[in-house]
Amino acid sequence: MLEGWIQIALTLLIVVAIAPFLGRYMARVYLDQSTFLDPILNPIERVLYALVGVKAKENMTGWQYGRAILYSNVAMALLIFLIIMNQGWLPLNPTGINAPTWDTALHTTISFITNTNQQHYSGETYMSYGSQMWGLGYHMFTSAATGLAVGIAFIRGLTGRSLGNFYVDLIRSITRILLPICVVGGIALMAAGVPETLGGAVVFPTLENPNVSQAIARGPVAHYEIIKELGENGGGFFAINSAHPFENPNGFSNLIQIVAMLSIPTSLIYTYGLFANNTKQAWLVYGMVGVLYVIFIIVTAIGEYNGNPAVNALLGSQQPNLEGKEVRFGWAQSALFAVSTTGTMCGAVNSLHDSFMPNGGFITLSNMFLQIIWGGQGTGTAYLFAYLILAVFATGLMVGRTPEFLGRKIEKREVVLASFLLLLVHPIAIMIPAGITLAFPDQLAGISNPGFHGFAQVIYEYASATANNGSGFEGLGDSQPSPLAMSATDAKTTATALWWNLSTCFSLIAGRYIPILGLLFLADSMSRKQAVPYTTGTLRTDTGLFIGVTAGVILILGALTFFPVLALGPIGEAFFIAKGIG
């Protein structure tokens, strides 16, 4: 037990140590200050700006910034859809994989363009190398960079600056942050044993019968894997994601992946402190989120270490819950990975979340309901500070003063936008399609488990789509067969998969683009306000008291919104298991 807790503690120490260095570097990049990569990247970026037709110093309004995101994303979505639907004859397809069904291609396109990477297919059997590299891998960079750009634009507006230029922020996010780290991380993963090859599957005779052969899938995995984690993408090259030994072969590769998925979201809080010239506030916010994160890890890890009481009764001793887990990672690293991947909106998995004890189901769902521990790529940081705005407003009401944040008054427009983003969009995008699905469990849901766990499976799928996370409880009939197998497939299974593909597209789009536009409008509104001087009556937002109030606002407004859902899912399941029923 002690060894597992030490592994968790050392991983978290590495993440905390990285934050000020990466946070300072990102601040220099987005504040247009000099960095050590300037001699190499400045000429390249000038060429890219010229090709796109962008003036590096040209600023955008909130609507212009949002419109640029929408236009570029539509163009990139069309590109990825065409690649997937034509992969059968395109190059880099050594195993001759044909195109998937149109609804699977549509869902995959929207999923990857929104930085969600929710997968209703098995990567090694449904996607060619070309689709994985040109289509999905390319969008892992652009969707992550889009989220980073939005986060930085929000921070700029919050601190009284103009929002900047989306195309400049997009290019710099890729060339100066994502790509350099991916080069180093990809080499490290190859050293750890992750393959990087364009060769097809390798055929070996099985140990049981030398006359029977087995095809071992491989591919250009290492470079795909590092951007999967660093960019909060989460889509696996193989069906079982980071539980596959070719994606995540050992403890060292597992450490690289956890640190990669945590590094940018955690460091962005420090970046905000430098933009605001208030690193004290940044560390206080960092500490608040960090405490919640550690509590979530402890709750999940305890549940997995204690195991299932029903199984323990049969064994006559207490054993960790290792169902759905890789033995090379065990209960501790599985719990840490699960909380980190749902907290950062990455969505990669090194174990089956469906097999976690109710503690883990409660925490992973809560992470996607809150979206701020540590939050998605850039947008999660913006969500966090939107909660700060609501906390300022609530505190101002209690003390009878006009609420201010960073010297700018919080008025009706800001409160309405923040409330709309945090309290309305997310529940609507989850609960409406989930309600329809649960109303027709036989025709639409395809639930593999009855009762509380089956309810949680449905809610998890839509929460994952809306939060742009992409992980799954699985156990649902959401995988569409290939066109070649369609005639032999049960019509009910086909209809169920079609429903999941199309209904989650609604959640993917609503959970991505409505909040992005709202955050940009909120930032634009803040950037136009005149700063007012601090006085003795000004509410300080860089104190422990205010951060405590913010934590209360997050838990009351965020967590309680979804408490009935949690009660009908993992909480109800926990009581059933405790009574020896489940």
JOSULSUL-V755912 format. One record per residue. N is the residue number from 1. RES is the residue in three letters. SS is DSSP state (H for helix, E for strand, C for the rest). PHI is phi in radians with two decimals (* if undefined). NEAR is the number of other C-alpha atoms within 12 Angstrom. Layout:
n=(N,N)
res=(RES,RES)
ss=(SS,SS)
phi=(PHI,PHI)
near=(NEAR,NEAR)
This chain:
n=(1,2,3,4,5,6,7,8,9,10,11,12,13,14,15,16,17,18,19,20,21,22,23,24,25,26,27,28,29,30,31,32,33,34,35,36,37,38,39,40,41,42,43,44,45,46,47,48,49,50,51,52,53,54,55,56,57,58,59,60,61,62,63,64,65,66,67,68,69,70,71,72,73,74,75,76,77,78,79,80,81,82,83,84,85,86,87,88,89,90,91,92,93,94,95,96,97,98,99,100,101,102,103,104,105,106,107,108,109,110,111,112,113,114,115,116,117,118,119,120,121,122,123,124,125,126,127,128,129,130,131,132,133,134,135,136,137,138,139,140,141,142,143,144,145,146,147,148,149,150,151,152,153,154,155,156,157,158,159,160,161,162,163,164,165,166,167,168,169,170,171,172,173,174,175,176,177,178,179,180,181,182,183,184,185,186,187,188,189,190,191,192,193,194,195,196,197,198,199,200,201,202,203,204,205,206,207,208,209,210,211,212,213,214,215,216,217,218,219,220,221,222,223,224,225,226,227,228,229,230,231,232,233,234,235,236,237,238,239,240,241,242,243,244,245,246,247,248,249,250,251,252,253,254,255,256,257,258,259,260,261,262,263,264,265,266,267,268,269,270,271,272,273,274,275,276,277,278,279,280,281,282,283,284,285,286,287,288,289,290,291,292,293,294,295,296,297,298,299,300,301,302,303,304,305,306,307,308,309,310,311,312,313,314,315,316,317,318,319,320,321,322,323,324,325,326,327,328,329,330,331,332,333,334,335,336,337,338,339,340,341,342,343,344,345,346,347,348,349,350,351,352,353,354,355,356,357,358,359,360,361,362,363,364,365,366,367,368,369,370,371,372,373,374,375,376,377,378,379,380,381,382,383,384,385,386,387,388,389,390,391,392,393,394,395,396,397,398,399,400,401,402,403,404,405,406,407,408,409,410,411,412,413,414,415,416,417,418,419,420,421,422,423,424,425,426,427,428,429,430,431,432,433,434,435,436,437,438,439,440,441,442,443,444,445,446,447,448,449,450,451,452,453,454,455,456,457,458,459,460,461,462,463,464,465,466,467,468,469,470,471,472,473,474,475,476,477,478,479,480,481,482,483,484,485,486,487,488,489,490,491,492,493,494,495,496,497,498,499,500,501,502,503,504,505,506,507,508,509,510,511,512,513,514,515,516,517,518,519,520,521,522,523,524,525,526,527,528,529,530,531,532,533,534,535,536,537,538,539,540,541,542,543,544,545,546,547,548,549,550,551,552,553,554,555,556,557,558,559,560,561,562,563,564,565,566,567,568,569,570,571,572,573,574,575,576,577,578,579,580,581,582)
res=(MET,LEU,GLU,GLY,TRP,ILE,GLN,ILE,ALA,LEU,THR,LEU,LEU,ILE,VAL,VAL,ALA,ILE,ALA,PRO,PHE,LEU,GLY,ARG,TYR,MET,ALA,ARG,VAL,TYR,LEU,ASP,GLN,SER,THR,PHE,LEU,ASP,PRO,ILE,LEU,ASN,PRO,ILE,GLU,ARG,VAL,LEU,TYR,ALA,LEU,VAL,GLY,VAL,LYS,ALA,LYS,GLU,ASN,MET,THR,GLY,TRP,GLN,TYR,GLY,ARG,ALA,ILE,LEU,TYR,SER,ASN,VAL,ALA,MET,ALA,LEU,LEU,ILE,PHE,LEU,ILE,ILE,MET,ASN,GLN,GLY,TRP,LEU,PRO,LEU,ASN,PRO,THR,GLY,ILE,ASN,ALA,PRO,THR,TRP,ASP,THR,ALA,LEU,HIS,THR,THR,ILE,SER,PHE,ILE,THR,ASN,THR,ASN,GLN,GLN,HIS,TYR,SER,GLY,GLU,THR,TYR,MET,SER,TYR,GLY,SER,GLN,MET,TRP,GLY,LEU,GLY,TYR,HIS,MET,PHE,THR,SER,ALA,ALA,THR,GLY,LEU,ALA,VAL,GLY,ILE,ALA,PHE,ILE,ARG,GLY,LEU,THR,GLY,ARG,SER,LEU,GLY,ASN,PHE,TYR,VAL,ASP,LEU,ILE,ARG,SER,ILE,THR,ARG,ILE,LEU,LEU,PRO,ILE,CYS,VAL,VAL,GLY,GLY,ILE,ALA,LEU,MET,ALA,ALA,GLY,VAL,PRO,GLU,THR,LEU,GLY,GLY,ALA,VAL,VAL,PHE,PRO,THR,LEU,GLU,ASN,PRO,ASN,VAL,SER,GLN,ALA,ILE,ALA,ARG,GLY,PRO,VAL,ALA,HIS,TYR,GLU,ILE,ILE,LYS,GLU,LEU,GLY,GLU,ASN,GLY,GLY,GLY,PHE,PHE,ALA,ILE,ASN,SER,ALA,HIS,PRO,PHE,GLU,ASN,PRO,ASN,GLY,PHE,SER,ASN,LEU,ILE,GLN,ILE,VAL,ALA,MET,LEU,SER,ILE,PRO,THR,SER,LEU,ILE,TYR,THR,TYR,GLY,LEU,PHE,ALA,ASN,ASN,THR,LYS,GLN,ALA,TRP,LEU,VAL,TYR,GLY,MET,VAL,GLY,VAL,LEU,TYR,VAL,ILE,PHE,ILE,ILE,VAL,THR,ALA,ILE,GLY,GLU,TYR,ASN,GLY,ASN,PRO,ALA,VAL,ASN,ALA,LEU,LEU,GLY,SER,GLN,GLN,PRO,ASN,LEU,GLU,GLY,LYS,GLU,VAL,ARG,PHE,GLY,TRP,ALA,GLN,SER,ALA,LEU,PHE,ALA,VAL,SER,THR,THR,GLY,THR,MET,CYS,GLY,ALA,VAL,ASN,SER,LEU,HIS,ASP,SER,PHE,MET,PRO,ASN,GLY,GLY,PHE,ILE,THR,LEU,SER,ASN,MET,PHE,LEU,GLN,ILE,ILE,TRP,GLY,GLY,GLN,GLY,THR,GLY,THR,ALA,TYR,LEU,PHE,ALA,TYR,LEU,ILE,LEU,ALA,VAL,PHE,ALA,THR,GLY,LEU,MET,VAL,GLY,ARG,THR,PRO,GLU,PHE,LEU,GLY,ARG,LYS,ILE,GLU,LYS,ARG,GLU,VAL,VAL,LEU,ALA,SER,PHE,LEU,LEU,LEU,LEU,VAL,HIS,PRO,ILE,ALA,ILE,MET,ILE,PRO,ALA,GLY,ILE,THR,LEU,ALA,PHE,PRO,ASP,GLN,LEU,ALA,GLY,ILE,SER,ASN,PRO,GLY,PHE,HIS,GLY,PHE,ALA,GLN,VAL,ILE,TYR,GLU,TYR,ALA,SER,ALA,THR,ALA,ASN,ASN,GLY,SER,GLY,PHE,GLU,GLY,LEU,GLY,ASP,SER,GLN,PRO,SER,PRO,LEU,ALA,MET,SER,ALA,THR,ASP,ALA,LYS,THR,THR,ALA,THR,ALA,LEU,TRP,TRP,ASN,LEU,SER,THR,CYS,PHE,SER,LEU,ILE,ALA,GLY,ARG,TYR,ILE,PRO,ILE,LEU,GLY,LEU,LEU,PHE,LEU,ALA,ASP,SER,MET,SER,ARG,LYS,GLN,ALA,VAL,PRO,TYR,THR,THR,GLY,THR,LEU,ARG,THR,ASP,THR,GLY,LEU,PHE,ILE,GLY,VAL,THR,ALA,GLY,VAL,ILE,LEU,ILE,LEU,GLY,ALA,LEU,THR,PHE,PHE,PRO,VAL,LEU,ALA,LEU,GLY,PRO,ILE,GLY,GLU,ALA,PHE,PHE,ILE,ALA,LYS,GLY,ILE,GLY)
ss=(C,H,H,H,H,H,H,H,H,H,H,H,H,H,H,H,H,H,H,H,H,H,H,H,H,H,H,H,H,H,C,C,C,C,C,C,C,H,H,H,H,H,H,H,H,H,H,H,H,H,H,H,C,C,C,C,C,C,C,C,C,H,H,H,H,H,H,H,H,H,H,H,H,H,H,H,H,H,H,H,H,H,H,H,H,C,C,C,C,C,C,C,C,C,C,C,C,C,C,C,C,H,H,H,H,H,H,H,H,H,H,H,H,C,C,C,C,C,C,C,C,C,H,H,H,H,C,C,H,H,H,H,H,H,H,H,H,H,H,H,H,H,H,H,H,H,H,H,H,H,H,H,H,H,H,H,H,H,C,C,C,C,C,C,C,H,H,H,H,H,H,H,H,H,H,H,H,H,H,H,H,H,H,H,H,H,H,H,H,H,H,H,C,C,C,E,C,C,C,C,C,E,E,E,E,C,C,C,C,C,C,C,E,E,E,E,C,C,C,E,C,H,H,H,H,H,H,H,H,H,C,C,C,C,C,C,C,C,C,C,H,H,H,C,C,C,C,C,C,C,H,H,H,H,H,H,H,H,H,H,H,H,H,H,H,H,H,H,H,H,H,H,H,H,H,C,C,C,H,H,H,H,H,H,H,H,H,H,H,H,H,H,H,H,H,H,H,H,H,H,H,H,H,H,H,H,C,C,H,H,H,H,H,H,H,C,C,C,C,C,C,C,C,C,E,C,C,C,C,H,H,H,H,H,H,H,H,H,H,H,H,H,H,C,C,C,C,C,C,C,E,C,H,H,H,C,C,H,H,H,H,H,H,H,H,H,H,H,H,H,C,C,C,C,C,C,C,C,H,H,H,H,H,H,H,H,H,H,H,H,H,H,H,H,H,H,H,H,H,C,C,C,C,E,E,C,C,E,E,C,C,H,H,H,H,H,H,H,H,H,H,H,H,H,H,H,H,H,H,H,H,H,H,H,H,H,H,H,H,C,H,H,H,H,H,C,C,C,C,C,H,H,H,H,H,H,H,H,H,H,H,H,H,H,H,H,C,C,C,C,C,C,C,C,C,C,C,C,C,C,C,C,H,H,H,H,H,H,C,C,H,H,H,H,H,H,H,H,H,H,H,H,H,H,H,H,H,H,H,H,H,H,H,H,H,H,H,H,H,H,H,H,H,H,H,H,H,C,C,C,C,C,C,C,C,C,C,C,C,C,C,C,C,H,H,H,H,H,H,H,H,H,H,H,H,H,H,H,H,H,H,H,H,H,H,H,H,H,H,H,H,H,H,H,H,H,H,H,C,C,C,C)
phi=(*,-1.06,-1.04,-1.11,-1.18,-1.14,-1.04,-1.10,-1.10,-1.15,-1.08,-1.18,-1.11,-1.10,-1.11,-1.11,-1.17,-1.28,-0.90,-1.17,-1.29,-1.20,-1.09,-1.18,-1.11,-1.12,-1.07,-1.15,-1.09,-1.48,-1.58,1.05,-1.76,-1.23,-2.34,-1.21,-1.61,-0.95,-1.02,-1.51,-1.60,-0.99,-1.11,-1.13,-1.17,-1.08,-1.13,-1.11,-1.08,-1.15,-1.15,-1.37,1.39,-1.99,-1.64,-1.05,-1.64,-1.43,-1.64,-2.07,-1.39,-1.05,-1.21,-1.10,-1.11,-1.14,-1.13,-1.09,-1.11,-1.11,-1.09,-1.16,-1.22,-1.10,-1.11,-1.22,-1.12,-1.08,-1.10,-1.16,-1.11,-1.15,-1.11,-1.12,-1.26,-2.00,-1.17,-1.07,-1.97,-1.31,-1.16,1.02,-2.41,-1.13,-1.67,1.14,-1.36,-1.48,-1.20,-1.31,-1.17,-1.08,-1.27,-1.17,-1.13,-1.13,-1.06,-1.10,-1.05,-1.14,-1.10,-1.38,-1.25,-1.64,1.18,-1.68,1.05,-1.22,-2.05,-1.84,-2.76,-1.77,-1.00,-1.32,-1.96,-2.00,-2.13,-1.33,-1.03,-1.08,-1.11,-1.18,-1.52,-1.29,-1.54,-1.25,-1.11,-1.05,-1.32,-1.10,-1.30,-1.23,-1.23,-1.15,-1.16,-1.10,-1.08,-1.08,-1.06,-1.11,-1.05,-1.22,-1.05,-1.13,-1.10,-1.05,-1.09,-1.11,-1.69,1.51,-1.69,-1.22,-1.25,1.63,-2.11,-1.04,-1.15,-1.17,-1.11,-1.09,-1.13,-1.15,-1.07,-1.36,-1.27,-1.82,-2.13,-1.19,-1.16,-1.05,-1.17,-1.16,-1.07,-1.17,-1.14,-1.12,-1.13,-1.10,-1.20,-1.10,-1.11,-1.41,1.98,-1.41,-1.25,-2.55,-2.58,-1.70,-1.21,-1.34,-1.12,-1.78,-1.80,-2.25,-1.28,-1.36,-1.22,-1.21,-2.54,-1.04,-1.47,-1.84,-1.83,-2.29,-1.59,-1.77,-1.24,-2.58,2.74,-1.37,-1.58,-1.04,-1.19,-1.22,-1.19,-1.25,-1.29,-1.00,-1.50,-1.11,-1.55,0.99,-1.53,1.63,-1.28,-1.47,-1.18,-1.93,-1.07,-1.65,1.03,-1.36,-1.51,-1.31,-1.14,-1.48,-1.59,-2.60,-1.31,-2.75,-1.10,-1.18,-1.15,-1.12,-1.10,-1.01,-1.21,-1.13,-1.10,-1.11,-1.24,-1.60,-1.11,-1.25,-1.03,-1.23,-1.28,-1.10,-1.15,-1.19,-1.02,-1.01,-1.02,-1.26,-1.09,-1.53,0.94,-2.61,-1.22,-1.08,-1.09,-1.06,-1.19,-1.15,-1.12,-1.00,-1.13,-1.07,-1.15,-1.08,-1.13,-1.07,-1.09,-1.13,-1.06,-1.10,-1.10,-1.07,-1.06,-1.16,-1.15,-1.08,-1.06,-1.29,-1.20,-1.25,1.33,-1.52,-1.05,-1.16,-1.21,-1.07,-1.13,-1.21,-1.39,1.38,-2.76,-1.46,-2.32,-1.07,-1.42,-1.85,-1.13,1.29,-2.16,-1.46,-1.10,-1.19,-1.86,1.25,-1.23,-1.24,-1.22,-1.18,-1.13,-1.08,-1.11,-1.12,-1.19,-1.21,-1.28,-1.50,-1.30,-1.60,1.13,-1.35,1.61,-1.17,-2.37,-1.95,-2.73,-1.55,-1.09,-1.07,-1.64,-1.19,-1.14,-0.95,-0.97,-1.16,-1.09,-1.09,-1.25,-1.11,-1.14,-1.08,-1.00,-1.35,-1.27,-1.43,1.14,-2.21,-2.12,-1.57,1.67,-1.24,-1.17,1.49,-1.17,-1.12,-1.10,-1.13,-1.01,-1.03,-1.37,-1.15,-1.12,-1.08,-1.12,-1.13,-1.16,-1.09,-1.10,-1.10,-1.18,-1.06,-1.12,-1.21,-1.71,1.32,-2.16,-1.13,-1.19,-2.35,-2.35,0.97,1.38,-2.14,-1.20,-1.66,-2.07,-0.98,-1.03,-1.16,-1.17,-1.10,-1.10,-1.10,-1.15,-1.06,-1.18,-1.56,-1.97,-2.07,-1.05,-1.07,-1.07,-1.10,-1.19,-1.60,-1.34,-1.13,-1.16,-1.14,-1.10,-1.10,-1.09,-1.23,-1.26,-2.27,-1.09,-1.33,-1.42,-2.04,-1.31,1.14,-1.28,-1.58,-2.20,-1.39,1.27,-1.06,-1.22,-1.11,-1.05,-1.13,-1.05,-1.18,-1.06,-1.05,-1.08,-1.34,-1.12,-1.12,-1.19,-1.21,-1.40,0.97,-1.68,1.71,-1.24,-2.53,-1.27,1.09,1.33,-2.01,-1.47,-1.81,-1.79,-1.49,-1.21,-1.25,-0.99,-1.18,-1.69,-1.08,-1.15,-1.66,-1.75,-1.06,-1.09,-1.12,-1.10,-1.10,-1.14,-1.11,-1.11,-1.07,-1.08,-1.11,-1.07,-1.38,-1.23,-1.24,-1.06,-1.04,-1.16,-1.06,-1.22,-1.11,-1.30,-1.75,-1.52,-1.10,-1.10,-1.05,-1.11,-1.09,-1.11,-1.18,-1.13,-1.12,-1.14,-1.08,-1.10,-1.16,-1.19,-1.55,-1.46,-1.34,-1.24,-1.88,-1.20,-1.23,-2.27,-1.15,-1.63,-1.26,-1.33,-1.36,-1.77,-1.95,-2.16,-1.09,-1.09,-1.15,-1.11,-1.13,-1.10,-1.07,-1.04,-1.12,-1.09,-1.06,-1.23,-1.28,-1.35,-1.44,-1.21,-1.21,-1.00,-1.86,-1.05,-1.00,-1.16,-1.13,-1.15,-1.43,-1.90,-1.12,-1.16,-1.07,-1.14,-1.08,-1.14,-1.11,-1.14,-1.08,-1.48,1.39,-1.56,-1.65)
near=(18,12,14,26,24,15,27,35,21,19,31,30,19,22,32,27,19,24,32,29,23,30,34,30,30,42,37,27,34,40,28,20,15,18,21,14,21,19,13,14,25,23,14,18,29,23,17,22,25,15,13,17,14,24,21,26,19,19,24,32,30,33,25,23,37,37,23,30,38,26,17,24,33,21,19,29,32,23,26,36,33,27,35,40,32,27,31,24,20,23,21,26,32,27,28,22,31,30,33,37,30,24,35,38,42,36,42,49,47,46,48,51,45,56,56,54,48,55,50,47,35,28,35,36,31,38,46,43,41,38,44,42,35,29,36,47,40,33,43,45,45,43,50,49,43,45,51,48,44,50,48,51,50,47,46,41,38,43,33,30,29,30,42,39,34,45,42,42,44,41,36,41,39,36,30,36,37,40,29,24,29,33,23,21,33,34,24,27,37,30,19,25,23,35,31,29,22,23,20,24,24,17,17,16,14,13,10,10,10,11,11,12,15,16,16,21,34,31,36,36,40,41,37,48,53,49,47,52,58,49,54,59,52,56,53,48,49,36,34,32,40,46,35,36,33,35,47,41,31,28,30,25,36,43,38,40,50,48,39,46,47,46,44,50,53,49,39,48,52,39,41,45,33,32,34,27,19,22,25,23,31,36,31,27,40,40,26,34,38,30,21,29,38,29,22,33,40,29,28,39,38,30,32,39,33,27,30,35,28,23,22,19,14,12,13,11,14,19,24,31,36,32,23,26,30,30,22,23,34,33,43,42,46,47,51,48,51,53,51,54,56,55,49,53,59,62,56,54,53,50,44,35,44,35,33,42,45,41,40,47,46,44,44,53,52,44,47,48,50,47,51,44,49,47,47,57,58,48,50,51,47,45,46,43,49,45,42,43,44,41,37,42,36,30,30,26,17,14,14,14,20,23,32,36,42,38,26,30,32,39,26,19,23,37,32,23,33,39,32,28,42,42,32,26,33,39,37,26,38,40,33,25,35,36,22,23,33,26,16,17,26,19,22,31,42,31,32,22,24,21,21,31,39,31,40,44,43,48,48,48,49,52,49,52,53,49,60,61,53,50,53,48,44,40,26,36,34,39,36,39,34,28,20,15,15,17,12,13,18,15,17,22,26,30,26,31,36,31,33,43,40,33,37,47,41,34,43,43,36,34,43,44,38,32,42,46,37,37,51,47,37,45,46,36,35,41,33,23,26,20,19,17,15,16,11,8,14,24,33,26,35,30,21,20,20,29,34,25,29,33,34,24,31,37,27,21,28,32,29,20,26,31,24,20,32,35,26,26,35,38,28,29,32,29,21,23,23,19,13,16,15,22)
